[in-house]
Amino acid sequence: MKKEKISKEIVDLILWPLRLRSYIQDIEEISEKELKSKNILKKIFESESLGNYDSVPEINEINKIQNQFTQSVNRVFELKKQGKIKTACEEVKKIDPLTKKMVYLLTSIERKIGKFHIKK
């Protein structure tokens, strides 16, 4: 696990709600492929097994939040397709606290890597 990957994902994660708002307003296009590749932990760990990091409590917490995050993002896409723009905007508001929590947890993991070199 590399700190650089975590730092990049933190930045991407912070931008995600802004990008969704732009998508709803037809300012930015987000592809279905990009939407499906938004699993943060898979992107950070790539070929490593998450089971190797069971001792890191933040990993389990991010996994739980990731599921909620993904459901809300999918809902935003569906609502926009249905023309329910106002409801889609309300759904993005649910994503903001999830994003903040995941950023906090990823930052915590990043610090641990730097200080303690998390062992598999």
CORZI-V377522 format. One record per residue. N is the residue number from 1. RES is the residue in three letters. SS is DSSP state (a for helix, b for strand, c for the rest). PHI is phi in whole degrees, -180 to 180 (none if undefined). D_FIRST is the distance of its C-alpha to the first C-alpha in Angstrom with 1 decimal. Layout:
n->N res->RES ss->SS phi->PHI d_first->D_FIRST
n->N res->RES ss->SS phi->PHI d_first->D_FIRST
This chain:
n->1 res->MET ss->c phi->none d_first->0.0
n->2 res->LYS ss->c phi->-112 d_first->3.8
n->3 res->LYS ss->a phi->-60 d_first->6.8
n->4 res->GLU ss->a phi->-62 d_first->8.8
n->5 res->LYS ss->a phi->-65 d_first->7.6
n->6 res->ILE ss->a phi->-65 d_first->8.3
n->7 res->SER ss->a phi->-60 d_first->11.4
n->8 res->LYS ss->a phi->-64 d_first->12.6
n->9 res->GLU ss->a phi->-67 d_first->12.4
n->10 res->ILE ss->a phi->-62 d_first->14.3
n->11 res->VAL ss->a phi->-63 d_first->16.9
n->12 res->ASP ss->a phi->-59 d_first->17.3
n->13 res->LEU ss->a phi->-66 d_first->17.7
n->14 res->ILE ss->a phi->-61 d_first->20.3
n->15 res->LEU ss->a phi->-79 d_first->22.2
n->16 res->TRP ss->a phi->-57 d_first->22.3
n->17 res->PRO ss->a phi->-61 d_first->25.4
n->18 res->LEU ss->a phi->-65 d_first->27.1
n->19 res->ARG ss->a phi->-65 d_first->26.6
n->20 res->LEU ss->a phi->-63 d_first->28.0
n->21 res->ARG ss->a phi->-62 d_first->31.0
n->22 res->SER ss->a phi->-65 d_first->31.6
n->23 res->TYR ss->a phi->-64 d_first->31.3
n->24 res->ILE ss->a phi->-61 d_first->33.9
n->25 res->GLN ss->c phi->-89 d_first->36.2
n->26 res->ASP ss->c phi->61 d_first->35.9
n->27 res->ILE ss->c phi->-91 d_first->34.4
n->28 res->GLU ss->c phi->-132 d_first->31.2
n->29 res->GLU ss->c phi->-103 d_first->30.5
n->30 res->ILE ss->c phi->-121 d_first->27.4
n->31 res->SER ss->c phi->-79 d_first->27.3
n->32 res->GLU ss->a phi->-61 d_first->26.9
n->33 res->LYS ss->a phi->-61 d_first->24.2
n->34 res->GLU ss->a phi->-65 d_first->22.2
n->35 res->LEU ss->a phi->-60 d_first->22.9
n->36 res->LYS ss->a phi->-72 d_first->21.7
n->37 res->SER ss->c phi->-94 d_first->18.3
n->38 res->LYS ss->c phi->-88 d_first->17.7
n->39 res->ASN ss->c phi->-77 d_first->15.4
n->40 res->ILE ss->a phi->-62 d_first->12.7
n->41 res->LEU ss->a phi->-64 d_first->10.4
n->42 res->LYS ss->a phi->-63 d_first->11.0
n->43 res->LYS ss->a phi->-69 d_first->10.4
n->44 res->ILE ss->a phi->-73 d_first->6.9
n->45 res->PHE ss->a phi->-90 d_first->5.9
n->46 res->GLU ss->c phi->42 d_first->8.7
n->47 res->SER ss->c phi->-86 d_first->9.9
n->48 res->GLU ss->c phi->-75 d_first->8.0
n->49 res->SER ss->c phi->-82 d_first->10.5
n->50 res->LEU ss->a phi->-63 d_first->10.4
n->51 res->GLY ss->a phi->-60 d_first->13.0
n->52 res->ASN ss->a phi->-68 d_first->10.7
n->53 res->TYR ss->a phi->-116 d_first->10.0
n->54 res->ASP ss->c phi->-60 d_first->13.7
n->55 res->SER ss->c phi->-79 d_first->14.2
n->56 res->VAL ss->c phi->-100 d_first->12.5
n->57 res->PRO ss->a phi->-60 d_first->15.5
n->58 res->GLU ss->a phi->-63 d_first->14.1
n->59 res->ILE ss->a phi->-63 d_first->12.2
n->60 res->ASN ss->a phi->-63 d_first->15.7
n->61 res->GLU ss->a phi->-66 d_first->17.4
n->62 res->ILE ss->a phi->-62 d_first->15.4
n->63 res->ASN ss->a phi->-57 d_first->16.2
n->64 res->LYS ss->a phi->-64 d_first->19.8
n->65 res->ILE ss->a phi->-66 d_first->20.0
n->66 res->GLN ss->a phi->-57 d_first->18.3
n->67 res->ASN ss->a phi->-63 d_first->21.3
n->68 res->GLN ss->a phi->-64 d_first->23.8
n->69 res->PHE ss->a phi->-59 d_first->22.3
n->70 res->THR ss->a phi->-62 d_first->22.5
n->71 res->GLN ss->a phi->-61 d_first->26.1
n->72 res->SER ss->a phi->-68 d_first->27.2
n->73 res->VAL ss->a phi->-63 d_first->26.0
n->74 res->ASN ss->a phi->-60 d_first->27.7
n->75 res->ARG ss->a phi->-64 d_first->30.8
n->76 res->VAL ss->a phi->-58 d_first->30.9
n->77 res->PHE ss->a phi->-62 d_first->31.0
n->78 res->GLU ss->a phi->-65 d_first->33.7
n->79 res->LEU ss->a phi->-63 d_first->35.8
n->80 res->LYS ss->a phi->-64 d_first->35.8
n->81 res->LYS ss->a phi->-59 d_first->36.9
n->82 res->GLN ss->c phi->-83 d_first->39.7
n->83 res->GLY ss->c phi->80 d_first->40.7
n->84 res->LYS ss->c phi->-94 d_first->39.9
n->85 res->ILE ss->a phi->-65 d_first->38.5
n->86 res->LYS ss->a phi->-62 d_first->39.4
n->87 res->THR ss->a phi->-67 d_first->37.7
n->88 res->ALA ss->a phi->-63 d_first->34.6
n->89 res->CYS ss->a phi->-63 d_first->34.5
n->90 res->GLU ss->a phi->-64 d_first->34.9
n->91 res->GLU ss->a phi->-67 d_first->31.9
n->92 res->VAL ss->a phi->-62 d_first->29.7
n->93 res->LYS ss->a phi->-60 d_first->30.7
n->94 res->LYS ss->a phi->-73 d_first->29.1
n->95 res->ILE ss->a phi->-77 d_first->25.8
n->96 res->ASP ss->a phi->-53 d_first->25.8
n->97 res->PRO ss->a phi->-67 d_first->25.3
n->98 res->LEU ss->a phi->-65 d_first->22.5
n->99 res->THR ss->a phi->-62 d_first->20.7
n->100 res->LYS ss->a phi->-60 d_first->21.4
n->101 res->LYS ss->a phi->-65 d_first->20.1
n->102 res->MET ss->a phi->-66 d_first->16.8
n->103 res->VAL ss->a phi->-62 d_first->16.4
n->104 res->TYR ss->a phi->-59 d_first->17.4
n->105 res->LEU ss->a phi->-67 d_first->14.9
n->106 res->LEU ss->a phi->-65 d_first->11.9
n->107 res->THR ss->a phi->-64 d_first->13.4
n->108 res->SER ss->a phi->-62 d_first->13.7
n->109 res->ILE ss->a phi->-63 d_first->10.1
n->110 res->GLU ss->a phi->-60 d_first->9.5
n->111 res->ARG ss->a phi->-64 d_first->12.4
n->112 res->LYS ss->a phi->-63 d_first->11.3
n->113 res->ILE ss->a phi->-63 d_first->8.3
n->114 res->GLY ss->a phi->-67 d_first->11.0
n->115 res->LYS ss->a phi->-90 d_first->13.7
n->116 res->PHE ss->a phi->-116 d_first->12.7
n->117 res->HIS ss->c phi->48 d_first->9.4
n->118 res->ILE ss->c phi->-46 d_first->8.7
n->119 res->LYS ss->c phi->-97 d_first->9.8
n->120 res->LYS ss->c phi->-71 d_first->9.5
